[in-house]
Amino acid sequence: MSANKLDKLKLENFNVKWDCENILWVIIDCKDKSENTLDIEVLAEFDKILDFANDNAKELKGLGLLSAKKNFIMGADVNSFADLNEHNKINELINKAHLIFDKLDNLKIPTACGINGFCLGGGLETVLAFKYRVVLNNQETKYKSSIGFPEVKLGIYPGFGGTFRSISQLGPINALTMMLTGKNLKPSGAKASGIAHKLVDTKDKLRWTIRRKLLKLDGKIEKTKAGFFKSLPNNPLISLFVYNKFKSELKKKANPKHYPAPYKLLDIWKESLSDYAKMQKLEKANFAEMMTSKTARNLQRIFYISNAMKGLAKSASDKSIRNVHIIGAGTMGCDIAIHCAGKGYRVTIQDLSDDMLKKAKTNANKFFKKRLKKPELIKQAMTRFIIDKEGSGLSSADVVIEAIVENLEVKQKLFKEVEAKVAKDTILATNTSAIPLEKIAQSMADKTRLIGLHFFNPAHTLPLVEIIKSDFVNQEFLEIGAKFVKDMGKFPLIVKSSPGFLVNRVLAPYIMSALKLEDKGTYNKETIDKACREFGMPMGPIELADTVGLDIMLNVAKELKLKIPKGSKVEKLIQDGKLGRKTNSGYYDWKKGRPVETESVDKNIDLSEIAHTVLSPLWVEAKSCLDEKIVWDKDRQKSSDLIDGGIIFGTGFAPHLGGALNYMKSLNK
Amino acid sequence: MKTVRKVAIVSASRTAFNKSFTLYKDQTPKDLLVGALQGLIDKADLSEKQIDEVVGGAVLNASSDFNLAREAVLQTTLSNYTSAYNVQQACGTSLQTAGIIMAKIASGQIESGIACGTDSVSKVPFSAHPKFADRLLNVFKAKTTMKKLKCFKGFSLKELIPTPIGVNEPQTGLSMGGHCELMVKEWGITREQQDEFTFNSHKKASQAVQLGFNSDLISPHIGVYDDNILRQDISMSDLEKLNPAFDKKNGTITAGNATALTDGASAVLLASEDWAKKNGFDIHATISFIAHSANDFTAGDGLLMAPTIAVDKVLKQSGLKFQDFDFYEFHEAFAAQTLCFLKAMNDKQYNKKFFSSNKVHGEVDMKKLNLVGSSLAYGHPFAATGGRILGVCEKLIRENKDLNRGLIAICTAGGMGVSAIVERY
C-alpha cells in the first residue's frame, strides 16, 4: 500500500522507502548532479515528502534522512538563485523555504539524519530542523565529514532558518562563531558544539544508529533546545559583553563598509536574543538586502571563479601523486615541502647544505606542532618530511619541484642531472619567477615534461599557485600538475611562460606607482598604505615592497622593463643595504616582523582618490594580460574571470570588489 | 597440487610496517586491514567492484572482531556484495589464504580473490582470568541478588589481573625465541653468523629502499608511507653489542637478530587469467604451487623447521630442484631460523629422516636469497608477512627480465610451514 502511495509523489531527487518497521527512509540523491544541492525543485519535492509523512503520521515511527552521494548536502544551489535580483522574488523564495523547514521542525513524527562528508550552508540548515543527528567520523581523511556555514564568505548569512535554529540549539557562542567565521567543523567539533548527537565510524552505521534511535523513541518527539549554560549568553546583561567581543573580533577581520552581512547577523541576534520568533522574522526581513548587495554579487562571482579554477585541474590521467621531491631547502623550498607534507604527501627535501636541511626540519617540526597539535599527528607528519641530502627520493618521485637560486646555468645543469634519475612519467617543475622555461629546458632530453609551479611567499599560506605553460609542454603533464596543486588545497592558474607571469606582472607596476608617489613627497608612506588598505587590499603596497624585499622587487621591475627613475629612493635604500623586512629596515623600520609607523596619516584628504591613483596601474596591466592571452583557458570563455581569480588569490585584491577587471568595468560604467 | 587454471598475482599493497607502540599505536588490527585493503582497492581501481572472496586473518585478533575480514570489507569501498571470511595459520596466514584462493581459482570455483593479513602488537586484546570470566557468566545467569552475590564466593584479587593473548607455544610453554635457541644449539649456529645475516638483510633492504623498490608496494595509511624498523646505518658493532633476549646467560638471539614486534597489514589480489585481462591488468607473475606442512615439535623437532617439509613438497610437486630458482624469499623470523633451515636442507641425516631421501636438497646460492632484504629489516606483523612477500615476488619478476621463478618459505607457530612457487606468466 505504502509503495503505491509513494510512487504518486513522483520524486526525482529523492529515493523514499517505507520499511517493514514503519520508518520512512528518505535518501537524497540529486538528479544529474555529482553533489546534492538544494534548489527550488529539490525543496518542493522535500515538501511533498514532509506532507506525506504528516499524512501518515499515525502509522510511521519516524523519518530518517541519508545521502546517496559521497557528501551530504553542499548547500543551496547558488546557480539557481543567481538570477534573483528583485527583493520580492527573493522574499517569496525565502518564505517558501521557511515554511518547509518549519514543517520539518514541527513534523508529527520523530526525525533523524545521518551526515557523511560535507554538510554546508543550506544543508546544515536542513539538518538543524531534524531532532537527532548522527555524523560519520571515518578514519579516511579524504571524505572526512565537515560541517559549516560558509554564507558570510558569499556576502550573506544563513537564510533558511539557520540563524535561530543554530542559536537555539547550539547556544549563541557556538552558533555565532560558526556563522560569523564561516569555518567548518570536523566531526569532533560537531559533537562538542551540539550539532552531532552521536558519531559513528562507518557509513553503514549511520542508518542503523538512526533506526535504533527512532525505534527507541517510539513516536515520542524530543526537544532539542540548548541547555542552561549554552543559552546563558542570551541573557541581556551577558549578551552585551558577548556582542562587543564578537564585534571587536569581526572588526579585526572585515571592514563593515565592505562586508555588512556578519555585522547585520550580529545585530539580529542582539535585537532578538532568545525571542526566536522575532529572530526568524528579522532573518527573513533582512536577507534580500544582503543577497542583492554588491558585495554579495562580487563574492558569489569569486565563488564561481574559484570553482572554475579548480575546474582547470580536471585531468584525464589517473596518475596519483604521492611522492614529492623538492630540491632547495631555502625559504621557498622549505615552505613548499612543509605544506606538501602537511597535506599528506611524502616529501623528500634535498639541499647541498646540511645546515639548511637541519633548519628545514626544525621549521617543519615547529609548523606541525602549531598546526596539528596532537602528538601522533605531528609524528606522522614528520615521517613524511624526509631529509634527503643524496637525492635518493628522485627515483620514486612523482613530482620534482626545483626551488634553488635563480641562475640559468645552475638550473640547466640540475635538470639534466635530475632527468637522468627519475622515472619516465615524473613531472619536473621549477619554481622560477623570472627565467623562461624554454631556456631551462634546453638541457633536457624530454622538454615536454617541464612545467612551472610558481608558489608565492609564504607558500604554506598563500592560496594561489601559477602553473607555467611552456610552448612545448605535454598537456597531460600540465593537467596533472594542476590537479596536484588543487589536491594540495591551492588554486591552480595556468599561465603562459612570459615575464612576471600574471601576479608579479600586475603587482610590480602597482607597487612602483606607490613608491613613485611616496618619492614625490606629497603623501607619506603611512597615508598611501592606509589608503590602499581602506580600499580593501590586505596590506599596503609600501609595506608589501618591504616584505617582499626591495632588491627582489626591483629585479622583478627590471625584468618587466618598468622605468625606474634615476636617483629614486628605492635604489638608495638598496645601496645602503636596507632591503626591507629581512634586514629590519627598508621604507619602514621593522621590529619583531612588524613595520613601525613613524608618521601620522594625513587627515582631510581623500584616501579613496589616492588608492585609485596607486592601484590603477594594476588593473590597466590586468587588462593587457587579458589582451595578450596570458592566462590559459581552454575555450577562451573565462579568461577575464580567471585573471580576476588569479589576482584575488595571488595578491589579496579586495575580494568584495569581485576582482580587478570586474572593478575596472564598474568604473567605466 | 598441480594447478588446473593459471592463477595470476595481479596486484599487491600493504601498509607501512611500523614498530609496535609507535605510529600505529591507536590502530586495531581491523583498522590496519582496512588500510591495506583500501590501498589495494585504490591501486587496482576496485572501488564498487565485487570480488569473489576476501580471505584474511590476524594472529592477535580481538574476539569482538570475530568476523574480521568481512567487517574490514564493509569499511572499504569494495562492493558490499563481496564475501569474506577469516583464516588463521599464525605467521603463515596470508600465504595460506593465498593458497586457498589459488586453489579455488585454479579449480574454477571463483575468478578473483584477495588474500590478506593483519596484526598489531600495540593493540593486543586482553582476556579476563578464566575463573573471573566464569563468575561473570554466572552473574548474568543468576536471577536473584543473593545468587548473584554468591557467584563471588572465594574471590581472589589475583583474578582481576587480565592476561594478554600470548604468543608462547601452548604445548611447551616456551616462547618462540626460546624454541629458536634450542634450534641454534641443535644446528650449531653462531651469534656471529646470525648478526652477519641480519646485517645483510638490513643492507639489502636499505639499498632497495634507496632505489624506491617499495614505493608502489606500500600505500599510505593514516598518512604513514614508510617502514620504520629498517636501520639504514646499521653496523656489525651495533649488533654485537646487544644482549641476548631470551636465554640471558648462554643465548645468541638478540633484539637485533630477531624480528621486531611490528604492526601492519597486507593484501594481494589474485585472479584467473580471464578476469585479470577483462579488467585490464597486465599479468606478470603467477603462483603455481603451494604446500603446507607440520612437524612433531612436541617430540623434539625444531619448532620453526617445518618449512623444510613444505619446500620438499613443492619441489616434488613441481619436479624442480632446490637450485632451480632465480630467487628465494625465505621469511626471517629469526636470523637463526633461516640459517637452521638452510643448514637442514643440506644435511644428510635430516634429509633422510624427513624426506626419506638419500640425497640432500643441498645449498642455494646465497646471492639469490632475499634480494631486497626480508622480515629482519622490514618487520614482521605476523599474519601480514605472507602478503608482503607475495608482493615482493611479483615486483621482482615484473621488473627483472632474468628473474623467472622464485621459491617462498614461511615458518609458523605450532611447528608448521608454508611454501610456494611463483613464476613468470
Interface residues (C-beta under 8 A of the other chain):
Chain A: Q139 E140 T141 T202 D204 D318 S320 R322 N323 G344 R346 E376 L377 K379 Q380 A381 T383 R384 I386 S392 G393 S395 S396
Chain B: T22 L23 K25 D26 D31 V34 G35 Q38 D42 D45 L74 Q75 N80 Q210 L211 G212 S215 P220 I222 G223 V224 Y225 D226 N228
